[in-house]
Amino acid sequence: MQCEHLRIREPHHLAGGERVPSRSESHLVDGTVRTSAEQPAVRTGPGFERPEQGSGRRSAQVREHGTGHESPVGAGSKAAEPPAGHVAVEVHLQLPRKRFGGVAGEGEAGEEQRAGQHGSSPRGAAPEGKPVQRRVDRARGNVWGRGMAKWLLVDGFNLAYRCFHALPELTRADGFPTGALHGWVKSLWKLADQEAPDSTLVFFDRGESAERVALHAAYKAQRAPMPDALRAQIDPIRELTRAMGLAGIEEEGVESDDLLAAEAVRLAAQGHEVVIVSSDKDFAQVVGPRISILLPPPSAAPKLGWRRLDAAGVVEKFGVPPERIADYLALVGDTADNIPGIEGVGPKTAAKWLAEYGSLDEVIARAGDLRPERFRPVVAGAADRLRLNRRLTTLNLALPPSEPAWRTPRPAELVAMLEGYEMRTSAAEARRRHGLEAPPPPPAPTAPAAPPAPTQGELF
């Protein structure tokens, strides 16, 4: 018997460490899998094959082409040899796999509908008219169905500020500002369509970091207060986010940057892909094989669109790898957070020193060898301040796990809110994405009835 082609309809890495052939390992000759780039494994789409509802066992079906014969294969067993003359085998592996997702509503653990969370083409979407079902673990928001999930972690205030400044001063008829609201919902929809995440978390600030303010009283003290027009839209932004089915995370006295970074590192350690949506350079220090940053379009050149920053991009942008970003910021300072660096030390000098000496501690220890020589006494005299700077610029990754309030989208509420803010185009888009019928058009005004013709008696 000669089996020429094995098609795998599952992701390459299965739960529990098992592995199926990769895209270059699908060629089967004489019963042995051999590498062949010309015979790629077939992925059946973003959802892949899902197990039967309620099934917790591994199962597979072997379909022998030409006969229609099917034989079940239990965990750890091998498919029986097909009859002579059959040359192709198509294997459908079905295995329950864990993933996380912000799709569970309130109530007991069970099946939840994952309809409409991520726009018109969510990952794992069912055919039209058939809602996607997932088994949800309420304790952690886990969704069974895939081993590795893609998470979108949004820096809420960073995105809100950019939406506010990127759009004109739009207002409702009564003067209430809505520019940031327009940008917010459109940005989240754009990200959902472009990235197709399994789950999205939005992080907001509630005051400054108590720990950093205690270390440096002037921390962020120079920042101008939030514009009144934007401040008025923050609570509506939170309400829209909840109605869209996205979980929000915030904690009094803890910066959202720390909450987001700690959650990103934790998820990446569990094997998930993490995309951080922010223009904040502090997040460059947590970029790694499973963590990247999605930079919003720059205000001066919006046509550049969203740009991905990986570890190589961090080196290209800053001149140092992610693990040296906190040292780099300690030397050059961070004007956005009111952290003064060494006067005269710019990005190139800081990157050169860190490349030569390896770390901020070594730069301080070798202050007498630094070039240009004029910095030698300056760095030696600023050793304590540089170490303090590094504490201020280092994200706190030791925070406990976030416990988001998992939600399901509430399309009717979302549409009602958008219409209440007179965002009619966005309301129509929400109806389209969630399959809601458009409201019937208002009845056409009727012309007033003509007065009856006067009679002879009425003329006199």
N, C-alpha and C positions, 0 to 999 in steps of 0.2 A: 504494500500500500504506500502511496506517496501523497502526503498532504501538502499542498503547495502554499496555502495562505491561511493564517489565523487572524481573525478580526476580533479585537477586544473592545467591548463597549463599556468601559469603566475608566475612571481616572487611573493614572499609573500607580499611585501609592495608596494602598488600602489600609483601613483601620487595623491596628494590631501589628503593623510592621510588614504585612505581606506586600508583595510588589508584583504587578503584572508587567508584561513586556512593554517597553517604551516605544516611541514612534519608530525607532530604528531596529526593533527586535521582534518584528511580527512575521518573519519569514520562517516557515516550518517545513523542513525537508527531511524525509525518512524518520519522522517522529521527533526531530530535534529542532529547537528554536535556534535560528541563526540570524545574525545581523544583516539587515538589508534595508538601505535607505529608500529603495524603490517600492517597498511594501509597507507603507505606514499603517499603524493601528488606526482604527476608525473610532472617533468620538462622536457620539450621537447628538451632540448639542450641549448647551450649558447645564441642562438638568441631568443628563445621563439617564441610565436605567434606574428606576426606583424599586425597592422591594415591595411586596404586597403589603397592604395596610395590616398592621398588627404583627407582622412577621419579624422575629428577632433572630432568625437563623440565616446562615449563609446558604445561598442556593444558586444553582446555575442550570442552564439548559443547553444541551448540545444538539444542534440541528444539523443533521447530515444531509447535504444538498443532494437532491435527486430522489429521495424517498419520503421526505416529510416526517421521518421518524424522530422522536424526541425522547431523550432519556435524562432523568434528573441526576444531578451530581451532588452528593452531600459534602459537608465540610471535610477537607482533607482527602477525599477520594479522587480517583482519576476517571475520566470518561472511558467507557468501553470502546474497544476497537470497532470502527464502523465496518460494515460488510465490504467485501472485496469490490473494487471498482469505484468506490466513492473516494474522491480526491480532495474535497474541500470541507472544512469544518468551520462553522460559525458558532462562537461561544458567547453567550450572554451571561455575564456575572452579575449577580444581584446581591448587594451587601449593605446592610444598614450602616450608615456612617454618621458621626457626630459633627455638627457645626454649630456655630452661634448665629443668632439673628435677632434683630429687634422687631419681631413680628407677633409676639404673643400678647393677647389681650388679657383682661382681668378674668379671674375665675380659676377653676381647677385645671390641673395638667391634663392635656389631651390633645386632640387634633385641632389645629388652628388654620384658618385660611390665610394664605400669604398673597392676597390679591391686591395689586395696585400699589405696593409700597414703593417700588423703584421705577415708576413711570410706565411707559408703554411696552417695554421689553425686559422685564425682570429676569434674573437668572432663575432657571428652573421653571419658567412659566409653563403652565398647562395649556393645551389647545383652547381656543376661544370657547368660552361658555363652560369650561371645566376648571373650577378653582383648584389651585395647588394646595395640597394638604401637607402639614408637617407635624411630627410628634414633638411636643415642647416640654422641656424640663424647666419648670418655673424657677427653681432655685438659682439658676444661672442664665436663663434665657437661651439654653442650648436648643438647637434644632437639629434633629437627626435627618441625614440625607446626604451629607458630604463630609469627608475627613478634614479638608482644609477649607476655611472660609476666607472671603475677602471682606475686610472691614474698612469702612471709610470713617475717619475720625476728624471732625470738623472743628476748627478753632472759631467758635461762634462770634465773639466780638471782633476778631480780625476780619472775618467775612462781612459782618454787618457794617463795619466802618468802610470797607471797600465798596460795598453796594451803595452806601449813603453818598460817598464822594464821586462815584462813577456815573450816577444818574442825575438828571436835572431835578430841581425842587418841585417834585410832583405833589399835588395836594388833592384831597377830597373837596367836594363842593363847599363844605363848611370850613375849609382851611386846614384840616388835619393833615399833617405830612404823610406821604405814602411812598416816597422814592425808594427808601431802603427796603420796604416791604416788597415792591415790585422786583428789585434786584435779588432779594433773598429767595423767593419761591422759584424764580427762573434759574438762579444759580444751583439750587438743590436739584431741580429737575435736570439741568444740564449735566451735573455730576452723576446723577443716577443713570442717565442714558449713556454717558461716556464711559463710566467705570463699571457699571453693572455690579455694585457691591451686594454681598449677601446681607450686610447689616450696616447701619449708619448710626453713629453716636455724635451728638452735638454738645460741645463743652462751653459753658459760660462762666464768667467771673462773678464772684460776689465779694467785692472788696479786694484789697491788696493782700499780699502774702504777709501774715503776721510775723513769720520767722525772718523774712528778709528785711522788713521794716525794723525789727529789733536789732538786726546786725548793722543796718545802714539807714539812719533816720531819713535821709534825703532820697531814699529809693523811690523812683518815679515821681518825685515831688514836683518836678518841672513840667509835668504834663498839663496841658490845658484841659479844663473840664470838658466832658462830652457835650457836643452841641445839643441845645434843647430840642431841636427838630428830630435828632436821632434818639435822644433819650425817650421821647414820647413814643417811639416805635419799638423799643426793646421788648416790652411786655407783649405787644401784638406779634412780634417775631417769635417769642416763646410759644404763644398760643397757636400760631400757624404751624410751627414745627411739630407740636403735639398732634394737631389735626392731620398732618401729613403722615403720621405713624412713626415718627422718629423719636428716639429716646434722648432726653436732655440730661446732662450731668453738671452739677455745680455744688460747691461747698463753701460755706462761710469761712473766710480767713485762709483759704487755700487757692493759689492761683490755678486757673484753668490749664495753663501750660504744664504745670506739674501733674495735674490729674490726667491730662491727655497723654503726656509722655510716658507716665507710669503704666497706663493701660496699653499703650502701643507696645512697649517692651514686653509686658506680660503676655499679650496675645501672640506676638512674634515667637516668644519662647515656647508657646503651645503649638507652633507650627502653622499659624495663620499668616496670611498676607495682610499688611497694614498700609494704608495710604493716608497720610496726614494732609489735610487741606489747610494751608496757612502760608503766609509770607514771612512769618517770624523766623529769623535766622537761628534762634535758640534751638529749634527742633532739629537742626542739622547734626547735633551731637548724638541723636538716637538713630540716625539713618544706618541701615545695615542690609544684609541679604534679603530680609523679609519686610523691611520698613523703607518706604520712600515718601517724599514730600511732593505734593501737587501744588505748584505755585500759581496763584491767580494771575490773570492777564494784567500786565503793568498798565497803570492809568495812562502813561504817556504813549503806549503802543498796544492798545487793546487787541489789535489784529494778531498779535503773537499767540493769543489764546493761552490755555492752561498748559504749563510746562512741568515735566517730571524731573525731580532731583533725586538721583541715587547716590551711592557712595562715591562713585567716580565723579559725578557732578559736583559733590561737595568739595572734593579736592580741586577741581577746575575752578570753582567759584571763589573759594576761600584760600586755597593754597595749602591746606592742611586736611588730614583725614577726619572723619566724624569724632573719633575719640580725643582729638586735640582741640575741638571747637571751644570748649570752656576755657582752656588755657589761652587760646587765641583772643577770645573776647576779653579776658582779664588784662591782656597787654594793650589792646587797641581801645578798650572801653566800649560801652554801649550807651550812646546818647539817648536812645529811646527809653532806657530804664534809669537814666541819670547815674550811670556807673562810669567814673572817670578812669581813663587808661593812662599810660605813660605819655606825657606830652611829647609830640614829635614822632612817636612810634606809630606807623601806619600799617596797613595790611601786609605790604611786601616785607617790611622789616620783621614783623612778628612771625610771618610764615617762614622767613629765612632762619630766624633763631630757633624756632621749634623743629625745623627740618635738621638743623645742625646739632642741637643739643637734646632733642627728643621730648622734653616736657618743660612746663613752667618751673618746676622745682630745680631742674638742671640749669635753666637759664639764670635763675637767681643764684645758684651755687657757682656758676661760671661767669658771674657779672664782670669780673676782672678781665675776662677774655673777649667780651663783646665788641663787636664793630658795628657801626662807628664808635670810636673810643669815647666820644662825649656822653654816651649812654651808660658807661660803666658805673660812675658814682650815682647816677639817677636811679638805675635799677637796684643797686645795692641798698640805697636808702629807702626805696619804696617796697621792700620785700614783704612787709606785713600787709600793706595795702593791696599788693598783687594777690596775695593768698586770700584776702577778704573778697576781692573781686571774683576770684574763681569760685568761692562759695556762693556768691550772688548769682553768677552766670550758670552754675551747674543745676540742671533740672533734678528735682527730687523724685527718684524712681522707686523709693521705698514705701510709697503710700499704699494703703490697703486696697484691695480690688474694688472697683466701682460697682455699685449696685443700681443700675439704671431701672427706671420704671418702663418695662417693655410695653409697647402699645401696638395696636392695629390701626391702619389708616381709618379715618372717619370722613369719607368723601362728602357726605351731605353737609357736615359741619364745616368742612374746608370751603366748599362752594359758597355756603352762606356767609362765611367770614370774608371771603374775597369780594363777594357782591356788596357786603356792608361797607367795605373800603373803596367801593366803586372801581374795583380792578376787574372789569368785565372780560377783558381778553384772557387774563389768568383764570378766571372762573370758568370760561369756556374750555380752556386747556385742561383744567381739573376734571371737568365732566368727560372730556374725551379720554383722558388717561384712566379714569375709573369706570368708564362705561355707563355713565349716567345720562339719562335722556335730557335733552334741552327743554327748558320750560316752554309751554305753548306761547306763541306770540300774543300780545294783548289784543283784544278785539279792536277792529278798526272803528274809529269814531263814526257815529251815524249822524247824518245831517239832520238838523232840526226840521220837524214837519212844517210844511208851509201853512200859514194861517188860512182858515177857510175864506173863500171869496165873500166879500161883503154882500149883504142883501139890500134890496131897495130901501127897506126901513132903516138900515144902518147909515144910509147916505144922508139922511135928513134928520 
